[in-house]
């Protein structure tokens, strides 16, 4: 191999590694749009006499994909990250076993969809509370094509990065509740956002939006930041949410101002916003 070939191959390997690193930095939602699809709806709640629901898995890719469909257990940390539970306890496994779904595999052409039937079977003497799994669809690798075996000298580097999408599937039992109370609101001038610490109490999760505003001299609201469509799951009871400022260049001028927070209930958009809560920014 000549020196030129070695150098060229080295650059190709370096660029592939850098590309992989940049790909890994993308948020999960962006990855799902690259090569996966979407679920509709994006959140399922089974409560009362409703023990089943149908969701659609839609292939938004430009090629035919085969999906492996499964349920996984996930828990939320105080930073709002959902982490898969790899080694569930017997009680956690019992929650997963409550949920049934079909089918477990689907091959979809571009734009096609698959109906997925979800069901929950509640055991006798189930305590009041909320029980949750996440429905996951993972894109399976494409069959290998008949081609010459790639080599470093040829500079052929193939990256087959698998992505998946998931949505929460929630079963509620009994007369539970949930309450959210803002504890603190701090202006983060470096990241140009408001850091809002929320306390969650009750048996249920919450799906909501946060809106922050100031009051003009005439008493009308002037929105300065918001974060919409947020999930907050048990057992987490304290979590910080970051609301990007509508006008980041105004971050410095907000110090010392009084701002107001309202919480929108995304499970019932006809319900009036809760609040406002008043804070004096640092």
KOLGU-924790 format. One line per 3 residues: number of its first residue (from 1); for each residue x, y, z of C-alpha. Coordinates in steps of 0.25 Angstrom, whole numbers. Layout:
% residues N
NUM = X Y Z ~ ...
This chain:
% residues 282
1 = 0 0 0 ~ 6 13 -4 ~ 7 25 6
4 = -4 33 -2 ~ -13 21 0 ~ -10 20 15
7 = -13 35 17 ~ -26 35 9 ~ -31 23 17
10 = -27 29 30 ~ -35 42 26 ~ -47 34 23
13 = -47 26 36 ~ -45 39 43 ~ -57 46 36
16 = -65 34 39 ~ -62 34 54 ~ -65 49 54
19 = -78 47 47 ~ -82 36 56 ~ -79 45 68
22 = -87 56 62 ~ -99 47 60 ~ -98 42 74
25 = -99 56 79 ~ -113 58 72 ~ -125 58 81
28 = -133 45 81 ~ -145 52 74 ~ -136 56 63
31 = -130 42 62 ~ -144 36 61 ~ -147 45 49
34 = -134 41 42 ~ -138 26 40 ~ -150 22 48
37 = -164 27 48 ~ -174 32 58 ~ -185 27 67
40 = -199 33 67 ~ -204 37 77 ~ -191 40 85
43 = -197 37 99 ~ -207 26 103 ~ -215 26 116
46 = -224 14 120 ~ -233 17 131 ~ -247 14 136
49 = -253 4 127 ~ -244 7 116 ~ -235 -5 116
52 = -230 -5 101 ~ -225 5 91 ~ -220 5 76
55 = -208 13 72 ~ -202 15 58 ~ -187 13 55
58 = -184 21 42 ~ -172 19 34 ~ -167 33 31
61 = -154 28 24 ~ -152 28 9 ~ -149 13 9
64 = -156 1 14 ~ -153 -2 28 ~ -156 -14 37
67 = -159 -11 52 ~ -157 -20 64 ~ -168 -15 74
70 = -167 -17 89 ~ -170 -11 102 ~ -159 -6 112
73 = -158 -1 126 ~ -153 13 128 ~ -151 22 140
76 = -149 37 140 ~ -137 43 148 ~ -138 57 154
79 = -132 63 141 ~ -144 58 133 ~ -136 47 126
82 = -143 34 123 ~ -134 22 126 ~ -137 8 122
85 = -138 -2 134 ~ -129 -13 130 ~ -131 -22 142
88 = -145 -20 147 ~ -149 -24 161 ~ -161 -35 162
91 = -171 -23 164 ~ -166 -16 152 ~ -166 -28 144
94 = -181 -30 149 ~ -184 -17 143 ~ -178 -20 130
97 = -186 -33 129 ~ -199 -26 131 ~ -198 -20 117
100 = -201 -28 104 ~ -199 -23 90 ~ -200 -28 76
103 = -193 -30 66 ~ -178 -31 70 ~ -172 -28 56
106 = -176 -20 44 ~ -170 -17 30 ~ -175 -4 25
109 = -173 3 11 ~ -170 18 11 ~ -183 25 17
112 = -190 12 21 ~ -195 10 35 ~ -198 -2 44
115 = -209 -2 55 ~ -204 -7 68 ~ -214 -12 78
118 = -211 -9 93 ~ -217 -16 105 ~ -216 -16 120
121 = -220 -27 129 ~ -221 -22 144 ~ -219 -33 154
124 = -228 -34 166 ~ -225 -25 178 ~ -217 -15 170
127 = -213 -3 178 ~ -217 11 174 ~ -207 17 165
130 = -201 18 151 ~ -194 7 144 ~ -186 10 132
133 = -178 3 121 ~ -172 9 108 ~ -176 4 94
136 = -164 3 86 ~ -161 1 71 ~ -147 -2 66
139 = -143 -2 52 ~ -136 -15 49 ~ -123 -15 40
142 = -125 -16 25 ~ -121 -29 19 ~ -106 -28 14
145 = -105 -26 -1 ~ -96 -35 -10 ~ -84 -27 -12
148 = -69 -28 -11 ~ -64 -29 3 ~ -60 -15 8
151 = -46 -12 12 ~ -39 -1 18 ~ -30 1 5
154 = -43 3 -3 ~ -48 13 8 ~ -61 6 9
157 = -67 9 23 ~ -81 5 26 ~ -88 10 38
160 = -102 3 41 ~ -107 11 53 ~ -120 6 59
163 = -130 16 65 ~ -143 14 72 ~ -155 22 76
166 = -164 20 88 ~ -177 26 95 ~ -182 24 109
169 = -194 15 111 ~ -200 17 124 ~ -211 10 132
172 = -217 17 144 ~ -225 10 155 ~ -233 16 166
175 = -235 30 170 ~ -221 36 168 ~ -217 50 166
178 = -205 59 162 ~ -201 73 166 ~ -189 82 161
181 = -184 93 169 ~ -172 102 165 ~ -162 104 176
184 = -151 113 170 ~ -149 120 157 ~ -135 125 153
187 = -130 133 141 ~ -118 126 135 ~ -111 137 127
190 = -101 127 121 ~ -111 118 114 ~ -122 129 112
193 = -133 121 119 ~ -141 121 132 ~ -138 109 141
196 = -151 105 148 ~ -151 95 159 ~ -164 87 160
199 = -169 78 171 ~ -179 67 168 ~ -188 60 178
202 = -198 50 176 ~ -199 36 169 ~ -200 40 155
205 = -191 46 145 ~ -193 60 138 ~ -193 64 124
208 = -193 79 123 ~ -187 92 118 ~ -180 103 125
211 = -181 118 121 ~ -174 130 128 ~ -178 144 125
214 = -176 158 131 ~ -187 169 132 ~ -187 182 124
217 = -191 195 131 ~ -205 193 125 ~ -206 179 132
220 = -205 171 119 ~ -196 159 119 ~ -183 158 111
223 = -178 144 109 ~ -163 143 111 ~ -161 127 111
226 = -169 114 110 ~ -167 99 110 ~ -179 91 104
229 = -183 76 104 ~ -174 72 116 ~ -176 58 123
232 = -173 57 138 ~ -173 43 143 ~ -173 36 157
235 = -165 33 165 ~ -158 46 162 ~ -163 57 172
238 = -153 69 169 ~ -149 73 155 ~ -143 85 148
241 = -148 90 135 ~ -141 99 125 ~ -150 109 118
244 = -143 116 106 ~ -145 131 106 ~ -153 136 94
247 = -143 148 93 ~ -129 142 97 ~ -123 156 95
250 = -132 161 107 ~ -126 152 117 ~ -118 163 124
253 = -130 172 125 ~ -138 162 132 ~ -130 162 145
256 = -138 168 156 ~ -151 167 149 ~ -164 160 154
259 = -168 149 146 ~ -181 140 146 ~ -182 125 143
262 = -194 117 139 ~ -196 102 136 ~ -205 97 125
265 = -211 83 126 ~ -208 76 113 ~ -217 65 117
268 = -229 74 117 ~ -226 87 109 ~ -240 92 112
271 = -236 93 127 ~ -232 107 131 ~ -217 109 134
274 = -212 107 148 ~ -205 119 155 ~ -199 129 153
277 = -188 127 163 ~ -179 140 164 ~ -164 140 165
280 = -153 151 166 ~ -142 148 156 ~ -128 148 161
